[in-house]
Amino acid sequence: MRVDYLIVGAGLAGCVLAERIATQLGQKVLIVEKRNHIGGNCYDYYNKDGILVHKYGPHYFHTNNKKVFDYLSQFTKWHYVFYRIRVVVDGRLVPLPVNLDTINEIYGYRFSTEELKAFLQRIRVQREEIKNSEDLVISRLGYDLFNKIYRPYTLKQWGLEPKQLDASVCGRIDIRDNRDDRYFTDKYQAMPKAGYHRLFENMTNHPNIFVLLQTKYEDIKDMIQYKKLIYTGPIDAFFGYKYGKLPYRSLRFEHETLDCEYYQPVVQVNYPHEYDFTRIIEIKHVTGQKCPKTTIVREYPQAEGEPYYPVPCTEARAIYKKYEKEAKKLKNVYFIGRLAEYKYLNMDQVVARALALFEKIAGFSC
């Protein structure tokens, strides 16, 4: 087979680039995907009870990037909804991110916004330099809330102490002095109305795009003639682990369908202390689906398995830099996405990077 572009991975980065190259440049693209479906970790499907579930954990779309939102809107209509989380603290379900209600409910106060600001100022621990996630949290919330919420959850999720992780890990979570309990505050917050799988089907429905599922790149790379390669898989695997394996965190998902309309009050409940799982997801809260049953998913972090999260720490970054140096030596090979760039990227960031890469490939701004 002869194509212009071979793309490894049918996730967001791969499908966006395939669509742009096929429609804007009129060139032929082959996507090879080791799984039996397109969509990468965003993949969703209807289970035997007719409930739309996310196979690889919740994927809620949010962005402030109008260009990204407008691009994806070509392939889906949207169900507009906010994502809300509760966390179990001392037996209570309290809002996350930490806000005015979180503090009042945990400590039994009736603070106003101004009183909360003064309280947080009293409990915070001064740090001249923020070196890691522990420094970040205690410098904003002190040790008690750090130990109630952040440390145990981080330890379960990453298998590392917060002091071993970059500040960016806990820095992703906002802290508010009002009652806003939305997890995100982006301008655009929505879910694909017909699901992610339909979005990806629409994106790749083009005569210049060919897809090979259940196919490993290593097995066909010498059988396909192509001009350029776009690689979205783990960068260490591409180079045969010559500098060692990069650490990733994986997840095990436990799905359960229940004979009730809803199991919990919000889409996500975090369990920092209790159980081996970190959270329970009930995606029906944000898909807009109406049905008498519901499906919940418990997430169990683990060290081995499918790579989901690059581990943001100094040691891992040093290994990645070696692979990045090797990647820059290659002509007509592009590395993009969470695994290929070893970055903890949100969905909108992946789409934005894919669009930017296309503009670079095409040599124009679209």
C-alpha positions in Angstrom: 0.0 0.0 0.0 1.2 3.5 -0.8 0.1 6.6 1.1 1.4 10.1 1.7 1.1 9.9 5.5 1.3 7.0 7.9 -0.3 7.9 11.3 0.3 5.7 14.3 -2.6 6.0 16.7 -6.3 6.8 16.1 -6.8 9.1 19.1 -7.3 12.8 19.1 -4.0 13.9 17.6 -4.0 11.2 15.0 -7.6 11.7 13.8 -7.3 15.5 13.8 -4.2 15.4 11.6 -5.7 12.7 9.3 -8.8 14.8 8.8 -6.8 18.0 8.1 -4.3 16.3 5.7 -7.0 14.5 3.8 -9.4 17.4 3.4 -7.1 20.4 3.2 -4.2 18.9 1.3 -6.0 16.2 -0.6 -3.4 13.6 0.4 -3.9 9.9 1.3 -3.5 9.0 5.0 -3.3 5.6 6.6 -4.1 5.3 10.4 -2.9 2.2 12.2 -4.4 1.5 15.6 -3.6 -1.4 17.9 -7.0 -1.3 19.5 -10.3 -2.4 17.9 -11.7 1.1 17.7 -10.9 4.6 16.8 -11.0 7.5 19.3 -8.1 6.5 21.6 -8.9 6.9 25.3 -11.9 9.1 24.4 -13.7 6.1 23.1 -17.3 5.6 24.4 -19.9 3.0 23.6 -23.4 1.7 24.7 -23.2 -1.2 27.0 -25.7 -4.1 27.1 -28.1 -2.1 29.1 -28.1 0.7 26.6 -26.1 3.1 28.8 -23.4 5.3 27.1 -20.2 4.8 29.0 -16.6 5.9 28.7 -14.4 2.9 28.4 -11.1 4.5 29.6 -12.3 7.0 32.2 -14.3 10.2 32.0 -13.5 12.5 29.1 -15.2 15.9 29.5 -14.5 18.5 27.0 -13.6 22.0 28.2 -11.6 24.8 26.6 -11.1 28.6 26.3 -9.8 28.1 22.8 -12.5 29.1 20.3 -10.5 27.8 17.3 -10.4 24.3 18.9 -14.1 24.4 19.8 -15.1 25.6 16.3 -13.0 22.9 14.7 -14.6 20.1 16.7 -18.0 21.6 16.2 -17.8 20.5 12.5 -18.1 16.9 13.6 -20.6 17.0 16.5 -23.4 18.9 18.1 -23.0 19.6 21.8 -24.7 18.9 25.0 -23.8 21.8 27.3 -23.3 20.8 30.9 -21.0 21.5 33.8 -18.7 18.9 35.4 -19.0 18.7 39.2 -17.0 16.8 41.7 -17.4 15.9 45.4 -14.7 14.5 47.6 -15.2 12.5 50.8 -13.6 14.3 53.8 -14.3 13.1 57.3 -17.4 11.3 56.1 -18.8 14.3 54.3 -19.2 14.9 50.6 -17.7 18.4 50.0 -17.1 20.3 46.8 -13.8 20.1 44.8 -12.1 22.4 43.9 -11.8 23.7 47.4 -14.2 26.7 47.7 -16.2 28.6 50.4 -18.6 25.7 51.0 -15.8 23.2 51.2 -14.1 25.0 54.1 -17.4 25.8 55.9 -18.6 22.2 55.7 -15.3 20.6 56.8 -14.7 22.9 59.7 -18.3 23.9 60.6 -17.7 27.6 59.9 -19.9 30.2 58.4 -17.3 32.2 56.7 -17.9 35.0 54.3 -15.6 35.4 51.3 -13.5 37.9 53.1 -13.3 35.8 56.2 -12.3 32.8 54.1 -9.4 34.8 52.6 -8.2 35.7 56.0 -8.5 32.1 57.2 -6.5 30.8 54.2 -3.8 33.5 54.8 -3.5 32.2 58.4 -3.2 28.5 57.6 -0.9 28.7 54.6 2.7 27.7 55.0 5.3 30.1 53.6 7.6 28.7 50.9 10.3 30.8 49.3 10.3 28.5 46.3 7.7 26.1 45.0 9.6 23.0 44.1 6.9 20.3 44.1 3.2 19.5 44.6 3.5 19.5 48.4 5.1 22.9 48.4 2.3 24.2 46.2 -0.6 22.9 48.2 0.7 23.8 51.7 1.6 27.3 50.5 -2.0 27.8 49.6 -4.0 25.6 52.0 -1.7 24.5 54.8 -1.0 21.0 56.1 -4.5 20.0 57.4 -6.3 20.2 54.1 -3.2 18.9 52.4 -3.5 15.7 54.5 -7.3 15.5 54.3 -7.6 15.8 50.5 -4.4 16.1 48.4 -1.7 13.8 49.9 -3.7 10.6 50.2 -5.3 11.0 46.8 -2.0 11.8 45.1 -0.3 8.9 46.7 -2.9 6.5 45.4 -3.1 8.0 42.0 0.6 8.3 41.3 2.2 5.9 43.7 4.5 8.8 44.8 4.5 11.4 47.5 3.4 14.9 46.4 6.9 16.1 47.2 8.2 13.8 44.5 6.0 15.2 41.8 6.1 18.5 39.9 4.0 21.3 41.2 2.0 21.1 38.0 0.2 17.9 39.2 -1.7 19.6 42.1 -1.5 23.0 40.4 -4.2 21.8 37.9 -6.8 22.1 40.7 -8.2 25.5 41.4 -8.9 27.1 44.9 -11.8 29.5 45.1 -13.0 32.0 47.7 -16.7 31.8 46.4 -19.3 29.1 46.1 -18.6 28.2 42.5 -18.5 24.4 42.5 -17.9 23.8 38.8 -14.7 21.8 38.3 -13.8 23.9 35.3 -14.4 27.5 34.5 -13.6 27.5 30.8 -15.8 29.4 28.3 -16.7 26.2 26.4 -17.9 23.2 28.4 -19.8 20.4 26.7 -20.1 16.8 25.7 -20.5 15.5 22.2 -24.3 15.0 21.9 -24.0 11.6 20.1 -20.9 10.6 21.9 -17.2 10.7 21.2 -17.2 7.6 18.9 -19.6 9.3 16.5 -17.4 12.4 16.6 -14.4 10.4 15.5 -16.4 8.5 12.9 -17.4 11.8 11.4 -13.9 13.2 11.5 -12.4 10.2 9.7 -15.2 9.7 7.2 -13.2 10.7 4.1 -12.2 8.8 1.0 -8.5 9.8 1.5 -8.4 8.3 5.0 -7.8 4.6 5.6 -7.9 2.9 9.0 -6.3 -0.4 10.0 -7.6 -1.5 13.5 -6.0 -4.1 15.7 -2.8 -3.4 13.9 0.6 -2.7 15.5 2.9 -0.2 13.8 5.9 -2.5 14.3 4.1 -5.3 12.3 3.4 -3.2 9.2 6.0 -0.4 9.1 8.0 -2.2 6.4 5.0 -3.2 4.3 3.6 0.4 3.8 5.2 2.9 1.5 4.7 6.5 2.9 6.4 9.9 2.6 5.9 11.1 6.2 5.2 9.5 9.6 3.1 10.9 12.4 3.6 9.0 15.7 1.3 9.4 18.7 2.3 6.3 20.7 4.9 6.1 23.6 8.1 7.7 22.4 10.3 5.2 24.4 8.6 2.3 22.6 9.4 3.9 19.2 13.1 4.0 20.0 13.1 0.4 21.4 13.5 1.6 25.0 17.2 2.3 24.3 17.4 4.8 27.2 15.1 2.7 29.4 11.4 2.7 29.9 9.6 5.9 30.7 7.3 5.6 33.8 3.6 5.8 33.2 0.6 5.3 35.5 -2.1 3.0 34.4 -5.6 2.3 35.5 -8.0 -0.6 36.0 -11.6 0.1 35.5 -14.4 -1.7 37.3 -17.8 -1.1 35.6 -21.1 -1.8 37.4 -24.6 -1.3 36.2 -27.2 -0.5 38.9 -31.0 -0.7 38.9 -31.5 3.0 39.8 -31.6 6.2 37.9 -28.6 7.7 39.7 -26.1 6.4 42.2 -24.4 9.5 43.4 -25.2 13.3 43.3 -22.6 14.3 40.8 -20.6 12.8 37.9 -17.4 12.2 40.1 -16.8 11.4 43.7 -13.2 11.2 45.0 -12.1 8.9 47.8 -8.7 10.1 49.1 -8.6 7.8 52.2 -11.2 5.1 51.7 -10.8 2.0 49.4 -8.2 1.1 46.9 -9.9 3.0 44.1 -9.5 6.8 43.7 -12.9 7.8 42.4 -16.3 6.7 41.2 -17.5 8.1 37.9 -21.2 8.2 36.8 -20.9 9.6 33.4 -24.7 9.8 32.8 -24.7 13.0 34.8 -23.0 14.8 31.9 -24.0 12.8 28.8 -27.6 13.9 29.1 -28.9 10.4 28.7 -32.2 9.5 30.3 -32.7 5.9 31.3 -33.9 4.0 34.4 -30.5 2.3 35.1 -27.1 3.8 35.6 -23.5 2.6 35.2 -20.7 3.6 37.6 -17.0 3.1 37.1 -14.4 2.6 39.9 -10.9 3.6 39.0 -7.9 1.7 40.4 -4.5 3.2 39.7 -1.7 0.8 39.0 2.0 0.9 37.9 1.6 -1.7 35.1 -0.8 -1.8 32.1 -1.9 0.5 29.4 0.0 3.8 29.7 -2.4 6.6 30.6 -0.4 9.2 32.5 3.2 10.3 32.0 4.7 10.7 35.5 5.7 14.3 36.0 8.9 14.1 38.0 12.6 15.0 37.5 13.9 11.5 36.8 11.3 10.8 34.1 11.9 14.1 32.4 15.6 13.4 32.2 14.9 10.2 30.3 12.4 11.8 28.0 14.9 14.5 27.0 17.2 11.8 25.6 14.4 10.4 23.5 13.4 13.9 22.4 16.9 14.6 21.2 16.7 11.4 19.1 13.4 12.4 17.7 14.7 15.8 16.5 17.3 14.0 14.4 14.6 12.3 12.3 13.4 13.9 9.1 9.7 13.6 8.1 8.7 12.0 11.4 6.5 13.9 13.8 5.8 13.1 17.4 2.6 14.4 19.0 0.3 13.7 21.8 0.4 12.8 25.5 2.5 9.7 25.1 4.7 10.8 22.2 5.5 14.2 23.9 5.5 12.8 27.4 3.2 15.6 28.6 0.0 15.6 30.7 -2.2 17.3 28.1 -5.9 18.0 28.2 -8.0 17.1 25.2 -8.2 20.7 23.9 -4.4 21.0 24.2 -3.9 17.9 22.1 -6.3 19.3 19.4 -4.6 22.7 19.4 -1.2 21.1 19.1 -2.4 18.9 16.2 -3.8 21.9 14.4 -0.6 23.8 14.9 1.4 20.8 13.6 -0.8 20.6 10.5 -0.1 24.3 9.8 3.6 23.6 10.1 3.3 20.6 7.7 1.1 22.5 5.3 3.2 25.6 5.4 0.3 27.9 6.0 -2.0 29.2 8.7 -5.6 28.0 8.6 
